Amino acid sequence: MGILEAVTDRLNFLRTHKIVTDEENLILEYIASNSKNDIDPRLKIKLLEILKMLVKRSKKPFGMLIILGWKREWNSQYAALLDETQNLFEEKRYDLKETSIDKAVKVFSALKTFDGAILINKEGHIIASGIYLINLNPKKVLERLKLKGEDLSQAFGFKEKVHTRHITAITASLILGGTTVYTVSEESQIIRMYENGTIIYSTLKEEQKELVQKIKENNRS
């Protein structure tokens, strides 16, 4: 079975079990077919599935920021570890491609109260947690993308007011080329994915509607 066929098969399973909606299925199929990076789309979908299950099973709201596709060469310029106790992956690393959904949910559950980002390389190995991202300037990204708005949330295309975690995530998705970045909103539990400085997936209905409209327009052109 090819990669895209495997993605479609898994998305059909997720839709049948009401883990994703028809709209989400359309968005995720588009992501798998039109991604601008070389990360395995099966890994992207699996990480999203893990986050969805984590949100569903969590008794308390939590926030999270994950960078998929992290490169070690970025460590000195963009990463700082302020609390070594929050990095659980210095010696033991989990391979998300080989780890079951249930086990992965348990691993990520242990990170819900941590500050900072979780870093995963493009092969799917979790390499660090509790990482503070530094030297990421959102205004420079807005200038590069020629985006404007009353505030950073509006300029980046968010349909609700968001805070530092989300602005950092969407900024990182452009500056750290070839990554796919994920956030879970502590306030609303909305899950988003970002690539190249844009939102490519969201569980917020208003953002989903806009993404679906753009996909349909692209498919017609």
C-alpha positions as CSV (number, residue, x, y, z in Angstrom):
1,M,0.0,0.0,0.0
2,G,1.3,3.4,-1.0
3,I,1.7,6.3,1.5
4,L,-1.3,8.3,0.3
5,E,-3.4,5.1,0.2
6,A,-2.4,4.4,3.7
7,V,-3.4,7.9,4.8
8,T,-6.8,7.7,3.1
9,D,-7.3,4.3,4.7
10,R,-6.5,5.7,8.2
11,L,-8.6,8.8,7.7
12,N,-11.6,6.6,6.7
13,F,-11.1,4.7,9.9
14,L,-11.0,7.9,11.9
15,R,-14.1,9.3,10.2
16,T,-16.0,6.1,10.7
17,H,-15.2,6.2,14.4
18,K,-16.1,9.9,14.5
19,I,-12.6,11.0,15.5
20,V,-12.6,13.3,12.5
21,T,-15.5,15.0,10.7
22,D,-16.0,15.0,6.9
23,E,-14.6,18.6,6.8
24,E,-11.5,17.5,8.7
25,N,-11.1,14.5,6.5
26,L,-11.1,16.8,3.4
27,I,-8.5,19.1,5.0
28,L,-6.2,16.2,6.1
29,E,-6.4,14.5,2.7
30,Y,-5.3,17.8,1.2
31,I,-2.4,18.2,3.6
32,A,-1.2,14.7,2.8
33,S,-1.3,15.3,-1.0
34,N,0.0,18.9,-1.0
35,S,2.4,19.3,1.8
36,K,5.4,21.6,1.1
37,N,7.8,19.5,3.3
38,D,9.1,15.9,3.2
39,I,7.7,14.7,6.5
40,D,5.8,11.4,6.1
41,P,2.1,12.4,6.0
42,R,1.2,9.2,8.0
43,L,3.3,10.6,10.8
44,K,1.5,13.9,10.7
45,I,-1.9,12.2,10.9
46,K,-0.8,9.9,13.7
47,L,0.5,12.8,15.8
48,L,-2.8,14.6,15.3
49,E,-4.7,11.5,16.3
50,I,-2.6,11.2,19.4
51,L,-3.5,14.8,20.3
52,K,-7.1,14.3,19.7
53,M,-7.2,11.3,22.0
54,L,-5.2,13.1,24.6
55,V,-7.7,16.0,24.6
56,K,-10.6,13.6,24.8
57,R,-9.1,11.6,27.8
58,S,-7.8,14.6,29.8
59,K,-9.8,15.6,32.8
60,K,-8.3,19.1,32.9
61,P,-7.5,21.5,30.1
62,F,-3.9,21.7,29.0
63,G,-1.8,23.6,26.5
64,M,0.9,22.1,24.2
65,L,3.3,23.1,21.4
66,I,5.0,20.4,19.3
67,I,7.5,20.9,16.4
68,L,7.7,17.9,14.0
69,G,10.8,18.0,11.9
70,W,13.2,19.5,14.3
71,K,16.9,19.6,13.3
72,R,19.8,19.4,15.7
73,E,21.4,22.3,13.9
74,W,18.8,24.6,15.3
75,N,19.5,23.8,19.0
76,S,22.0,26.6,19.7
77,Q,20.1,29.4,17.9
78,Y,16.4,28.6,18.6
79,A,16.2,26.3,21.7
80,A,16.8,26.9,25.4
81,L,16.3,24.4,28.2
82,L,15.6,26.3,31.5
83,D,14.5,23.3,33.6
84,E,16.3,20.1,32.9
85,T,13.7,18.1,34.8
86,Q,11.2,18.8,32.0
87,N,13.3,17.1,29.4
88,L,12.3,13.4,29.6
89,F,14.0,12.4,26.4
90,E,17.7,13.0,27.0
91,E,18.4,9.3,27.2
92,K,15.2,7.5,26.2
93,R,13.6,8.4,22.9
94,Y,10.3,7.3,21.6
95,D,9.7,6.4,17.9
96,L,6.2,7.6,17.2
97,K,6.1,5.5,14.0
98,E,6.5,2.3,16.0
99,T,4.7,3.4,19.2
100,S,1.0,2.5,19.5
101,I,-1.6,5.3,19.8
102,D,-2.4,4.3,23.4
103,K,1.2,4.2,24.5
104,A,1.9,7.6,22.8
105,V,-1.0,9.2,24.5
106,K,0.4,8.1,27.9
107,V,3.8,9.5,26.9
108,F,2.4,12.9,26.0
109,S,0.1,12.9,29.0
110,A,3.2,13.1,31.2
111,L,4.1,16.3,29.4
112,K,0.8,18.2,29.8
113,T,2.0,20.3,32.8
114,F,5.4,21.2,31.3
115,D,6.2,24.6,29.9
116,G,8.0,24.9,26.5
117,A,7.8,22.9,23.4
118,I,8.1,19.2,22.5
119,L,10.6,18.5,19.7
120,I,10.3,15.6,17.3
121,N,12.6,15.0,14.3
122,K,11.2,14.2,10.9
123,E,11.8,10.4,11.5
124,G,9.3,10.6,14.4
125,H,11.7,10.3,17.3
126,I,10.8,12.5,20.3
127,I,14.1,14.2,21.1
128,A,13.3,16.8,23.8
129,S,10.5,18.4,25.9
130,G,10.2,21.5,28.0
131,I,12.1,23.5,25.4
132,Y,11.8,27.3,25.3
133,L,11.9,28.6,21.7
134,I,14.0,31.7,21.2
135,N,14.9,34.2,18.5
136,L,11.6,33.8,16.7
137,N,10.3,37.2,15.6
138,P,6.6,37.1,14.4
139,K,6.7,40.6,13.0
140,K,9.5,39.6,10.6
141,V,7.4,36.6,9.5
142,L,4.4,39.0,8.9
143,E,6.7,41.2,6.7
144,R,7.9,38.2,4.7
145,L,4.3,37.0,4.1
146,K,3.0,40.5,3.6
147,L,0.3,40.0,6.2
148,K,-1.5,42.8,8.1
149,G,-4.1,43.0,10.8
150,E,-5.1,44.9,13.9
151,D,-3.1,42.5,16.1
152,L,-0.9,39.4,15.6
153,S,-3.9,37.0,16.0
154,Q,-5.8,38.6,13.1
155,A,-2.7,39.1,11.0
156,F,-1.8,35.4,11.1
157,G,-5.4,34.4,10.3
158,F,-6.7,33.2,13.6
159,K,-10.4,33.5,14.1
160,E,-10.1,33.9,17.8
161,K,-7.7,35.8,20.0
162,V,-4.6,33.6,20.7
163,H,-1.6,34.1,22.9
164,T,2.1,33.5,22.9
165,R,2.1,29.7,22.3
166,H,0.2,30.0,19.0
167,I,2.0,33.0,17.7
168,T,5.3,31.3,18.5
169,A,4.1,28.1,16.7
170,I,3.0,29.8,13.5
171,T,6.2,31.8,13.5
172,A,8.3,28.7,14.0
173,S,6.6,26.9,11.2
174,L,8.0,29.4,8.7
175,I,11.4,30.2,10.2
176,L,12.2,26.5,10.9
177,G,11.8,25.4,7.3
178,G,10.3,22.0,6.5
179,T,8.5,21.6,9.9
180,T,4.9,20.9,10.8
181,V,3.9,22.5,14.1
182,Y,1.0,21.6,16.4
183,T,-0.7,23.5,19.2
184,V,-3.3,22.6,21.7
185,S,-5.0,25.7,23.2
186,E,-5.1,25.6,27.0
187,E,-8.2,27.9,27.0
188,S,-10.3,26.2,24.4
189,Q,-8.6,22.8,23.7
190,I,-8.6,23.8,20.0
191,I,-5.9,21.8,18.0
192,R,-4.1,23.4,15.1
193,M,-1.4,22.5,12.6
194,Y,0.8,25.0,10.9
195,E,3.2,24.9,7.9
196,N,5.1,27.8,6.2
197,G,3.6,30.5,8.5
198,T,-0.1,29.5,7.9
199,I,-2.8,27.5,9.7
200,I,-3.3,24.3,7.7
201,Y,-5.6,22.5,10.0
202,S,-7.8,23.5,12.9
203,T,-10.6,22.1,15.0
204,L,-12.2,25.6,15.3
205,K,-15.2,25.6,13.1
206,E,-14.6,29.1,11.7
207,E,-11.1,28.2,10.7
208,Q,-12.2,24.9,9.3
209,K,-14.7,26.6,7.1
210,E,-12.1,28.9,5.6
211,L,-9.7,26.1,5.0
212,V,-12.3,24.0,3.2
213,Q,-13.3,27.0,1.1
214,K,-9.6,27.5,0.1
215,I,-9.2,23.8,-0.7
216,K,-12.2,23.8,-3.0
217,E,-11.0,26.9,-4.7
218,N,-7.6,25.4,-5.3
219,N,-9.2,22.2,-6.6
220,R,-11.3,24.2,-9.1
221,S,-8.3,26.1,-10.4
